[in-house]
């Protein structure tokens, strides 16, 4: 039994390592991020992070509900009033050319898999609500925001890799990157839990109202 468990842990570690190396070489490879996260789903740090976020009543409630939204209907969302979350999200998707359903889903078997699945499902919404950019530095700023909010280990790996890659390949960008990380972390520590929100039921709500209710004051580069 011990050897079987050890082999399983080794496979998870290798999966994490593969994803980390892929992102270091090409930070635009979004498919590598789930490899890292999947490889760390059973480690103690992840379990502690889930227990931490579950201690917040509004998060505990949505976890208990297992709330999962249907894939977004971008044609309908694009017709939302100007200034609304839906309007801003549709503009973001159009500006970036991203597929809002690109993420690798998880089979939901427990609280951990639910939280990670919901994070993947709403990642681009978090970009819009926080105003953090969709370039590499903006993405790392959002990872710092996520770290402050949920404390899962994935953002730590991504931030470490991003800092190392910038140090080696683009040291002139280090000031900007550190600024984005600092903005993201401070914003995440101050804001109410984004993981607890049912965005998809309130596309028409003004983006400014969302931000006010959640305690978010964007100071970064992408603000629809």
C-alpha positions as a Markdown table, in Angstrom:
| # | Residue | x | y | z |
|---|---|---|---|---|
| 1 | Unk | 0.0 | 0.0 | 0.0 |
| 2 | Unk | 2.8 | 2.4 | 0.9 |
| 3 | Unk | 4.6 | 1.8 | -2.5 |
| 4 | Unk | 1.3 | 2.3 | -4.3 |
| 5 | Unk | 0.7 | 5.6 | -2.5 |
| 6 | Unk | 4.3 | 6.7 | -3.2 |
| 7 | Unk | 3.9 | 6.0 | -6.9 |
| 8 | Unk | 0.7 | 8.1 | -7.0 |
| 9 | Unk | 2.5 | 11.0 | -5.3 |
| 10 | Unk | 5.3 | 10.7 | -7.8 |
| 11 | Unk | 3.0 | 10.9 | -10.7 |
| 12 | Unk | 1.3 | 14.0 | -9.3 |
| 13 | Unk | 4.6 | 15.6 | -8.7 |
| 14 | Unk | 5.7 | 14.9 | -12.2 |
| 15 | Unk | 2.5 | 16.3 | -13.5 |
| 16 | Unk | 3.1 | 19.5 | -11.5 |
| 17 | Unk | 6.7 | 19.7 | -12.7 |
| 18 | Unk | 5.7 | 19.2 | -16.3 |
| 19 | Unk | 3.2 | 22.1 | -16.1 |
| 20 | Unk | 5.7 | 24.4 | -14.3 |
| 21 | Unk | 8.4 | 23.8 | -16.9 |
| 22 | Unk | 6.0 | 24.3 | -19.8 |
| 23 | Unk | 4.9 | 27.7 | -18.3 |
| 24 | Unk | 8.4 | 28.8 | -17.7 |
| 25 | Unk | 9.3 | 28.2 | -21.3 |
| 26 | Unk | 6.0 | 29.6 | -22.7 |
| 27 | Unk | 3.9 | 31.7 | -20.2 |
| 28 | Unk | 1.1 | 31.8 | -22.7 |
| 29 | Unk | 0.4 | 28.1 | -22.4 |
| 30 | Unk | -2.8 | 28.3 | -20.4 |
| 31 | Unk | -3.2 | 24.5 | -20.7 |
| 32 | Unk | -0.2 | 24.0 | -18.4 |
| 33 | Unk | -1.8 | 25.6 | -15.4 |
| 34 | Unk | -4.3 | 22.8 | -14.8 |
| 35 | Unk | -1.4 | 20.3 | -14.9 |
| 36 | Unk | 0.2 | 22.1 | -12.0 |
| 37 | Unk | -3.0 | 22.4 | -10.0 |
| 38 | Unk | -4.1 | 18.8 | -10.6 |
| 39 | Unk | -0.8 | 17.6 | -9.4 |
| 40 | Unk | -1.2 | 19.5 | -6.1 |
| 41 | Unk | -4.8 | 18.7 | -5.4 |
| 42 | Unk | -4.1 | 16.2 | -2.6 |
| 43 | Unk | -1.2 | 17.9 | -0.9 |
| 44 | Unk | -1.6 | 19.3 | 2.7 |
| 45 | Unk | -1.2 | 23.0 | 1.6 |
| 46 | Unk | -4.3 | 22.6 | -0.7 |
| 47 | Unk | -6.3 | 21.0 | 2.0 |
| 48 | Unk | -5.4 | 23.8 | 4.5 |
| 49 | Unk | -6.4 | 26.4 | 1.9 |
| 50 | Unk | -9.8 | 24.9 | 1.3 |
| 51 | Unk | -10.4 | 24.7 | 5.1 |
| 52 | Unk | -9.4 | 28.4 | 5.3 |
| 53 | Unk | -11.8 | 29.6 | 2.6 |
| 54 | Unk | -14.6 | 27.4 | 3.9 |
| 55 | Unk | -14.4 | 29.3 | 7.2 |
| 56 | Unk | -16.0 | 32.2 | 5.5 |
| 57 | Unk | -19.9 | 31.8 | 5.8 |
| 58 | Unk | -20.7 | 33.1 | 2.3 |
| 59 | Unk | -18.2 | 30.7 | 0.8 |
| 60 | Unk | -19.4 | 27.8 | 2.9 |
| 61 | Unk | -22.9 | 28.4 | 1.6 |
| 62 | Unk | -22.0 | 28.3 | -2.1 |
| 63 | Unk | -19.8 | 25.2 | -1.5 |
| 64 | Unk | -22.8 | 23.5 | 0.1 |
| 65 | Unk | -25.0 | 24.4 | -2.8 |
| 66 | Unk | -22.4 | 23.2 | -5.3 |
| 67 | Unk | -23.4 | 26.1 | -7.5 |
| 68 | Unk | -22.2 | 25.7 | -11.1 |
| 69 | Unk | -23.4 | 28.0 | -13.9 |
| 70 | Unk | -24.1 | 27.0 | -17.5 |
| 71 | Unk | -21.6 | 28.0 | -20.2 |
| 72 | Unk | -22.1 | 31.7 | -21.0 |
| 73 | Unk | -24.2 | 32.6 | -23.9 |
| 74 | Unk | -22.0 | 35.3 | -25.3 |
| 75 | Unk | -24.5 | 36.6 | -27.8 |
| 76 | Unk | -27.0 | 37.3 | -25.0 |
| 77 | Unk | -24.4 | 38.6 | -22.6 |
| 78 | Unk | -23.2 | 41.0 | -25.3 |
| 79 | Unk | -26.6 | 42.7 | -25.2 |
| 80 | Unk | -26.4 | 43.6 | -21.6 |
| 81 | Unk | -26.5 | 47.4 | -20.8 |
| 82 | Unk | -23.4 | 49.4 | -21.2 |
| 83 | Unk | -21.5 | 49.6 | -17.9 |
| 84 | Unk | -22.8 | 46.2 | -16.7 |
| 85 | Unk | -20.7 | 43.2 | -15.8 |
| 86 | Unk | -22.1 | 41.4 | -18.8 |
| 87 | Unk | -21.2 | 44.2 | -21.2 |
| 88 | Unk | -17.7 | 44.4 | -19.8 |
| 89 | Unk | -17.2 | 40.6 | -19.9 |
| 90 | Unk | -18.4 | 40.5 | -23.5 |
| 91 | Unk | -15.9 | 43.3 | -24.4 |
| 92 | Unk | -13.1 | 41.5 | -22.6 |
| 93 | Unk | -13.7 | 38.3 | -24.5 |
| 94 | Unk | -13.9 | 40.2 | -27.8 |
| 95 | Unk | -10.7 | 42.2 | -27.0 |
| 96 | Unk | -8.7 | 39.2 | -26.0 |
| 97 | Unk | -10.1 | 36.6 | -28.4 |
| 98 | Unk | -10.3 | 34.1 | -25.5 |
| 99 | Unk | -12.7 | 31.2 | -25.4 |
| 100 | Unk | -14.8 | 31.6 | -22.2 |
| 101 | Unk | -15.1 | 27.8 | -22.0 |
| 102 | Unk | -11.5 | 27.0 | -22.6 |
| 103 | Unk | -10.9 | 25.7 | -19.0 |
| 104 | Unk | -10.3 | 22.1 | -18.1 |
| 105 | Unk | -13.2 | 21.1 | -15.9 |
| 106 | Unk | -12.9 | 18.9 | -12.8 |
| 107 | Unk | -15.2 | 16.1 | -11.8 |
| 108 | Unk | -16.7 | 17.4 | -8.6 |
| 109 | Unk | -16.3 | 14.8 | -5.9 |
| 110 | Unk | -15.6 | 17.0 | -2.8 |
| 111 | Unk | -15.2 | 20.6 | -1.6 |
| 112 | Unk | -11.7 | 20.9 | -3.1 |
| 113 | Unk | -12.6 | 19.8 | -6.6 |
| 114 | Unk | -15.7 | 22.1 | -6.4 |
| 115 | Unk | -13.6 | 25.2 | -5.5 |
| 116 | Unk | -11.0 | 24.5 | -8.1 |
| 117 | Unk | -13.6 | 23.9 | -10.8 |
| 118 | Unk | -15.4 | 27.1 | -9.9 |
| 119 | Unk | -12.1 | 29.1 | -9.9 |
| 120 | Unk | -11.4 | 27.8 | -13.5 |
| 121 | Unk | -15.0 | 28.6 | -14.6 |
| 122 | Unk | -14.9 | 32.2 | -13.4 |
| 123 | Unk | -11.2 | 33.1 | -14.0 |
| 124 | Unk | -11.9 | 35.5 | -16.8 |
| 125 | Unk | -14.7 | 37.2 | -14.8 |
| 126 | Unk | -12.2 | 37.8 | -12.0 |
| 127 | Unk | -10.0 | 39.6 | -14.6 |
| 128 | Unk | -12.9 | 41.9 | -15.5 |
| 129 | Unk | -14.0 | 42.6 | -12.0 |
| 130 | Unk | -10.5 | 43.3 | -10.6 |
| 131 | Unk | -9.4 | 45.3 | -13.7 |
| 132 | Unk | -6.1 | 43.3 | -13.7 |
| 133 | Unk | -4.7 | 43.0 | -17.2 |
| 134 | Unk | -4.6 | 39.9 | -19.4 |
| 135 | Unk | -1.0 | 40.2 | -20.3 |
| 136 | Unk | 1.6 | 38.0 | -18.4 |
| 137 | Unk | 2.2 | 40.6 | -15.7 |
| 138 | Unk | -1.6 | 41.2 | -15.3 |
| 139 | Unk | -2.1 | 37.5 | -15.0 |
| 140 | Unk | 0.4 | 37.3 | -12.2 |
| 141 | Unk | -1.2 | 40.2 | -10.5 |
| 142 | Unk | -4.5 | 38.2 | -10.5 |
| 143 | Unk | -2.6 | 35.2 | -9.2 |
| 144 | Unk | -1.5 | 37.3 | -6.2 |
| 145 | Unk | -5.1 | 38.4 | -5.8 |
| 146 | Unk | -6.2 | 34.7 | -5.7 |
| 147 | Unk | -3.4 | 33.9 | -3.2 |
| 148 | Unk | -4.6 | 36.6 | -0.8 |
| 149 | Unk | -8.2 | 35.3 | -1.1 |
| 150 | Unk | -7.9 | 31.5 | -1.1 |
| 151 | Unk | -4.2 | 30.6 | -0.3 |
| 152 | Unk | -4.1 | 27.6 | -2.6 |
| 153 | Unk | -0.6 | 26.7 | -3.7 |
| 154 | Unk | -1.0 | 27.2 | -7.4 |
| 155 | Unk | -0.5 | 31.0 | -7.4 |
| 156 | Unk | 2.7 | 30.6 | -5.4 |
| 157 | Unk | 4.1 | 28.3 | -8.1 |
| 158 | Unk | 3.0 | 30.7 | -10.9 |
| 159 | Unk | 4.4 | 33.7 | -9.1 |
| 160 | Unk | 7.7 | 32.1 | -8.4 |
| 161 | Unk | 8.0 | 31.0 | -12.0 |
| 162 | Unk | 7.0 | 34.4 | -13.3 |
| 163 | Unk | 9.5 | 36.2 | -11.2 |
| 164 | Unk | 12.3 | 33.8 | -12.2 |
| 165 | Unk | 11.5 | 34.1 | -15.9 |
| 166 | Unk | 11.3 | 37.9 | -15.7 |
| 167 | Unk | 14.6 | 38.0 | -13.9 |
| 168 | Unk | 16.3 | 35.9 | -16.6 |
| 169 | Unk | 14.6 | 37.0 | -19.7 |
| 170 | Unk | 13.2 | 40.5 | -19.1 |
| 171 | Unk | 14.7 | 42.2 | -16.0 |
| 172 | Unk | 13.6 | 45.6 | -17.3 |
| 173 | Unk | 10.0 | 44.4 | -16.6 |
| 174 | Unk | 10.6 | 43.5 | -13.0 |
| 175 | Unk | 9.4 | 46.8 | -11.6 |
| 176 | Unk | 6.1 | 46.5 | -13.5 |
| 177 | Unk | 5.7 | 42.9 | -12.4 |
| 178 | Unk | 6.3 | 43.6 | -8.8 |
| 179 | Unk | 3.8 | 46.5 | -8.9 |
| 180 | Unk | 1.2 | 44.2 | -10.4 |
| 181 | Unk | 1.8 | 41.6 | -7.8 |
| 182 | Unk | 1.6 | 44.1 | -5.0 |
| 183 | Unk | -1.6 | 45.6 | -6.4 |
| 184 | Unk | -3.2 | 42.2 | -6.8 |
| 185 | Unk | -2.3 | 41.0 | -3.3 |
| 186 | Unk | -3.5 | 44.1 | -1.5 |
| 187 | Unk | -6.7 | 44.1 | -3.5 |
| 188 | Unk | -7.4 | 40.5 | -2.8 |
| 189 | Unk | -6.7 | 40.8 | 0.9 |
| 190 | Unk | -9.2 | 43.7 | 1.2 |
| 191 | Unk | -12.0 | 42.4 | -1.1 |
| 192 | Unk | -14.9 | 40.1 | -0.1 |
| 193 | Unk | -14.5 | 36.5 | -1.4 |
| 194 | Unk | -15.0 | 36.5 | -5.2 |
| 195 | Unk | -15.4 | 32.7 | -5.1 |
| 196 | Unk | -18.8 | 33.2 | -3.3 |
| 197 | Unk | -20.4 | 35.2 | -6.0 |
| 198 | Unk | -23.0 | 34.0 | -8.5 |
| 199 | Unk | -21.9 | 36.3 | -11.3 |
| 200 | Unk | -23.8 | 34.5 | -14.0 |
| 201 | Unk | -27.2 | 35.4 | -12.3 |
| 202 | Unk | -26.4 | 39.1 | -12.3 |
| 203 | Unk | -24.8 | 39.9 | -15.7 |
| 204 | Unk | -27.0 | 43.1 | -15.9 |
| 205 | Unk | -25.7 | 44.5 | -12.6 |
| 206 | Unk | -23.4 | 47.5 | -13.1 |
| 207 | Unk | -19.7 | 46.6 | -12.9 |
| 208 | Unk | -19.2 | 49.6 | -10.7 |
| 209 | Unk | -21.8 | 48.3 | -8.2 |
| 210 | Unk | -20.1 | 44.8 | -8.2 |
| 211 | Unk | -16.8 | 46.5 | -7.4 |
| 212 | Unk | -18.3 | 48.7 | -4.7 |
| 213 | Unk | -20.1 | 45.8 | -3.0 |
| 214 | Unk | -17.0 | 43.6 | -3.1 |
| 215 | Unk | -14.6 | 46.3 | -1.9 |
| 216 | Unk | -12.6 | 46.5 | -5.1 |
| 217 | Unk | -10.9 | 49.6 | -6.3 |
| 218 | Unk | -9.1 | 48.8 | -9.6 |
| 219 | Unk | -5.8 | 50.6 | -10.1 |
| 220 | Unk | -4.3 | 48.5 | -12.9 |
| 221 | Unk | -4.3 | 48.3 | -16.7 |
| 222 | Unk | -7.4 | 46.6 | -18.0 |
| 223 | Unk | -10.5 | 48.4 | -16.8 |
| 224 | Unk | -13.5 | 48.0 | -19.2 |
